[in-house]
Amino acid sequence: MIMIGANGVTDSVMAELDSTLTHHELLKIKIASNDRIERAATVEHIVQQTGALLVQTIGKTCVIYRQNEETELPLPKK
């Protein structure tokens, strides 16, 4: 799990998100903002910058997924 605090999404946070997605594919992110619109904008920014898919958002927590190209079990294509 990655927590995004009051400083928001910084370059170092984005680097950590990218690195973690490369290793784990599925990532839970907790956003500390109390403003629902600000949280939604933060999630959208993260999804666009990482190339991940938004799996779920519940309250202050979201789950994103980005398939690793070297995965042994590829997901079926739509």
C-alpha positions as CSV (number, residue, x, y, z in Angstrom):
1,M,0.0,0.0,0.0
2,I,1.2,3.5,-0.8
3,M,-0.1,6.5,1.1
4,I,-0.3,10.0,-0.4
5,G,-0.2,12.7,2.2
6,A,-0.8,16.4,2.4
7,N,2.0,17.1,-0.1
8,G,0.0,15.3,-2.8
9,V,1.5,13.5,-5.8
10,T,5.2,14.5,-6.1
11,D,7.8,13.3,-8.5
12,S,9.2,10.9,-5.9
13,V,5.7,9.5,-5.2
14,M,5.2,8.9,-8.9
15,A,8.6,7.2,-9.1
16,E,7.6,4.9,-6.2
17,L,4.2,4.1,-7.8
18,D,5.8,3.2,-11.1
19,S,8.5,1.0,-9.4
20,T,5.9,-0.8,-7.2
21,L,3.6,-1.4,-10.2
22,T,6.4,-2.9,-12.1
23,H,7.0,-5.4,-9.3
24,H,3.5,-6.1,-8.0
25,E,1.1,-5.2,-10.8
26,L,-1.8,-4.5,-8.3
27,L,-1.5,-1.6,-5.9
28,K,-3.6,-0.1,-3.2
29,I,-3.3,3.6,-2.7
30,K,-4.7,5.6,0.3
31,I,-5.1,9.4,-0.3
32,A,-5.2,11.6,2.7
33,S,-7.3,14.4,1.2
34,N,-10.8,15.0,2.7
35,D,-12.1,16.6,-0.6
36,R,-13.8,14.1,-2.8
37,I,-13.2,16.1,-6.0
38,E,-9.5,16.5,-5.2
39,R,-9.2,12.7,-4.5
40,A,-10.8,11.9,-7.8
41,A,-8.5,14.3,-9.6
42,T,-5.5,12.7,-7.9
43,V,-6.6,9.2,-8.9
44,E,-7.1,10.3,-12.5
45,H,-3.6,11.9,-12.6
46,I,-2.0,8.7,-11.2
47,V,-3.9,6.5,-13.7
48,Q,-2.8,8.7,-16.6
49,Q,0.8,9.0,-15.6
50,T,1.3,5.4,-14.8
51,G,-0.7,3.8,-17.6
52,A,-2.5,1.7,-15.1
53,L,-6.2,0.8,-14.9
54,L,-8.4,1.9,-12.1
55,V,-9.9,-1.2,-10.5
56,Q,-11.8,0.2,-7.6
57,T,-12.3,3.3,-5.5
58,I,-13.8,3.2,-2.0
59,G,-13.6,6.3,0.1
60,K,-10.0,7.4,0.4
61,T,-8.6,4.2,-1.0
62,C,-8.2,3.2,-4.7
63,V,-6.8,0.1,-6.3
64,I,-4.9,0.3,-9.6
65,Y,-3.5,-2.4,-11.9
66,R,-0.9,-2.4,-14.6
67,Q,0.1,-5.7,-16.2
68,N,3.8,-6.5,-16.2
69,E,4.9,-7.5,-19.7
70,E,6.9,-10.4,-18.3
71,T,4.0,-11.9,-16.4
72,E,3.7,-15.7,-16.7
73,L,-0.2,-15.7,-16.7
74,P,-1.4,-13.1,-19.2
75,L,-5.0,-11.9,-18.8
76,P,-7.4,-12.6,-21.7
77,K,-7.9,-9.7,-24.1
78,K,-11.3,-8.2,-24.7
